[in-house]
Amino acid sequence: MVRPRTLLGTAAITSVALLVLSGCSSDGGGETSGGDGASDPVDAGELALTVGTALPQTGDLAFLGPPEEAGVAYAQALINEYADETGLTLDVEWGDSGDLTNRAFETEIPRLLGLNPSAIIGAASSGVSLQFIDEVIGSDTILFSPANTSDEFTTYDDNGLYFRTAPSDVLQGDVHGNFVAEEGHQTLGLIVLNDAYGTGLAKYITEAFEAAGGEVVAAPTFNPGDTTFDAQISEVLAQDPDAISIIAFDQTITIVPNLLAEGFPAESLYFVDGNLADYSGDLDAGALEGAKGTYPGPTPDQVQEWVDALDEFVAEEGDDPLRDYTYGPESFDAVNLVALAALQTQSTDAHDIAGALQEVSGGSGEGEKCTTFADCADIILAGGTADYDGVSSPVTFDEVGDPTEGMINIYEYADDNTYHPYEG
């Protein structure tokens, strides 16, 4: 792996969105079907594809459940709308990943695997996915997360069956640490969730911040399920840091008021994707004004046409309007990629699909660019090679199932405790 690079560099992070490259893209990774020269048209047969979801309906990441499930459902609807052309139909079996405290996955994953899906979309939390990845891949099923960012998955022994559409924490940590430094802070305290996600992201934030000339003066951890954080807050504040980055999930609702009560300014607080959320119903008005955070993925403004279409779909389904779109695009892209790989291989076998995912993402071969399932399906059916560029990013898998391209966006909280793209 090579050190991640930002297209605009990390010395001057001034744009809202940064296009970043994570590690090594590959021209290899298996045989391709040609790309620049068409093969024989695909003789499309009847394919009944099933995927399961293990996304957070409950637990400390439950705020991510609605946008992620909406992204899956919207992709399913568009795929099935095109079934007359492709012969492929998609069934989704919905499940709850829960979290490391309620452990809903312990009953949900066996239930989902009993339904023989080709892939399971989930989990959102890296720590939760690590609890059942062996069970899923051991059942010859793909585990495809829209939100896992831990670097552990890059080298995980997954038999080629693990993929993700969210870039590694190496990238967010690099942007986050450099951004905090560029804001003029010389010392930084961290309050860190003690799991694969939290400690991994803390490592890369620390490396970036200190490489930029700053010093991380304290980084206490807390465990999943903890409800009081007085010791961690006291340890950080005792070092009088210029800024504090909170790497947490919904524990943030408890941590922030206690920090503010001790006189720490909101404008010196920094969040990450795990806690960048709408707190308008949880914290006093104005509590977070000026706080900032980083998040891998596009802003709603950058994908406004897709967001509008998703909102219309959600309304037509009779579901509650979305308050947040975090990892919705990544979930949508994950489902499309699985379906395109199944169409290309004319198979619902997990290993066949996994073997084609790098190619349909454009990570190998010389495919033709396309941005919708229908357009990509047309290329495949005509005997060509599709290179799907997603809503969340161009995706472009490397040989280990990591996306090699993605956006890290910076946000700022307004006085209503909702976040908006940072304008500098």
C-alpha positions, -999 to +999 in steps of 0.1 A: +000+000+000+012+035-007+005+066+014-029+081+005-027+112-015-052+141-018-057+157-052-053+191-037-027+182-011-030+183+027-010+214+033-039+236+023-073+220+028-097+247+018-122+230-004-154+214+008-147+181-009-114+164-015-110+136-040-086+111-025-070+079-036-067+050-011-038+028-017-030+008-048-053+005-078-047-025-099-047-033-136-047-069-128-068-090-105-080-116-129-091-120-165-113-094-181-138-096-209-120-071-231-136-037-226-125-018-257-136-047-279-171-062-276-176-098-269-206-118-279-238-104-264-248-120-231-276-145-234-295-132-204-313-159-184-336-157-154-316-147-124-332-145-090-307-126-069-311-123-031-292-100-008-296-095+029-290-064+049-274-062+083-277-025+089-283-007+122-320-006+129-311-004+166-281+005+187-256+034+188-256+038+150-293+036+145-293+071+129-275+055+099-301+028+094-328+049+075-305+064+048-286+031+043-318+010+040-333+037+018-303+035-005-307-003-007-344-002-014-340+025-041-314+004-059-336-026-056-366-007-072-345+005-101-330-029-107-364-046-107-378-020-130-353-032-156-359-069-150-377-074-184-345-064-201-320-082-180-339-112-167-325-103-132-348-098-102-336-087-068-351-097-035-339-080-003-341-097+031-340-070+058-320-075+090-307-056+120-270-055+128-275-038+162-243-028+180-217-043+202-240-039+233-273-053+221-256-078+197-286-081+175-263-096+148-260-128+169-295-139+159-299-118+127-269-131+108-278-168+112-313-160+101-302-141+070-277-168+061-305-194+063-322-175+035-292-182+012-283-147+000-255-141-024-244-111-003-251-093+029-250-055+029-236-044+062-227-037+088-223+001+093-198-003+122-164-018+115-164-033+150-198-050+144-187-064+110-156-079+126-179-098+149-195-118+120-173-115+090-159-150+095-194-164+098-206-148+066-176-156+044-174-191+060-209-196+045-196-186+011-215-154+011-202-119+002-201-093+030-203-059+015-203-029+038-213+006+027-197+022+058-168+001+072-137+022+074-113+003+096-079-005+080-082-040+094-103-051+064-076-042+039-055-072+050-082-094+064-082-130+053-116-129+036-113-155+008-120-127-017-156-122-003-153-088+015-159-055-002-168-019+009-178+013-008-165+036+020-128+045+019-104+034+046-098+055+078-063+061+065-079+087+043-103+103+067-076+104+094-052+121+070-077+148+060-091+153+096-057+157+112-044+181+086-076+201+088-074+205+125-038+217+121-047+241+094-073+256+116-044+268+137-045+244+166-012+233+180-024+207+206-052+182+202-070+159+226-089+128+215-118+110+231-119+076+214-143+046+212-122+015+220-130-006+190-115-013+155-130+019+141-122+042+169-086+033+176-078+029+140-091+064+131-074+079+161-041+065+149-043+081+115-056+114+129-027+115+153-002+107+126-015+134+103-018+161+130+017+155+144+032+153+109+017+188+104+036+201+135+010+196+162+009+174+193-018+150+205-017+156+243-043+130+254-063+102+238-083+083+265-106+056+253-140+043+264-156+010+258-188+002+238-217+003+262-202+029+285-226+056+296-204+079+316-173+096+303-162+119+332-128+102+335-120+106+298-132+143+297-112+151+328-081+135+314-083+155+281-092+188+297-063+185+322-039+188+292-056+220+281-057+212+244-065+238+217-090+213+201-107+181+208-117+154+183-145+131+195-144+096+178-177+081+190-212+071+180-243+082+199-222+086+231-215+120+217-249+131+230-235+127+265-199+137+259-206+171+243-228+187+270-202+177+296-174+193+277-194+225+271-203+227+308-166+227+316-162+257+294-147+241+263-157+260+232-179+243+206-159+258+177-129+238+188-147+205+187-143+181+158-164+152+148-160+122+125-184+101+104-195+080+133-210+110+151-216+136+124-253+137+128-284+159+132-285+169+169-313+194+166-335+172+188-308+162+212-289+192+223-297+228+234-301+252+205-267+267+195-248+241+215-227+229+185-225+261+165-190+263+150-181+226+156-168+208+125-164+173+113-152+151+085-172+125+066-162+101+037-187+106+009-204+133-012-224+161+003-261+161-006-255+192-028-230+172-048-255+145-055-287+166-054-304+150-083-300+116-067-311+129-033-342+144-048-350+111-065-344+092-033-367+116-014-394+111-040-390+073-037-392+073+001-423+094-001-439+071-026-431+041-003-449+059+025-418+060+047-408+088+070-387+116+053-350+112+057-333+136+081-298+124+071-283+108+040-251+095+055-239+063+037-271+062+016-252+067-016-226+040-006-255+015+001-271+023-032-238+017-050-231-016-032-264-031-043-259-019-079-224-034-081-235-068-067-264-069-093-241-059-122-215-086-113-243-112-111-256-100-145-221-102-160-214-137-148-250-149-152-247-164-117-259-158-082-230-177-068-211-155-043-177-165-056-187-158-092-201-124-082-170-115-061-148-125-090-164-099-112-168-070-087-134-055-094-140-054-131-175-039-131-162-012-108-135-003-133-107-016-111-095-040-138-100-042-175-109-013-198-146-009-193-170+016-207-181+043-182-217+042-170-235+057-140-268+038-137-277+001-134-297+003-166-269+018-187-243-005-173-266-035-179-270-025-215-233-025-220-230-060-204-259-074-224-243-062-256-211-081-248-191-051-235-174-044-201-192-020-178-173+004-156-198+016-130-191+050-115-213+053-085-232+081-067-208+079-037-176+079-058-162+062-089-156+033-064-129+015-085-121-016-064-085-027-059-076-064-056-086-066-020-120-050-024-112-015-012-123+015-032-094+034-046-113+067-050-135+086-026-144+120-012-137+133+023-160+162+030-157+188+058-189+201+075-197+228+101-226+230+126-250+258+125-270+272+155-297+247+150-272+218+157-274+206+121-243+204+099-237+219+065-208+219+040-179+239+054-173+271+035-140+282+050 
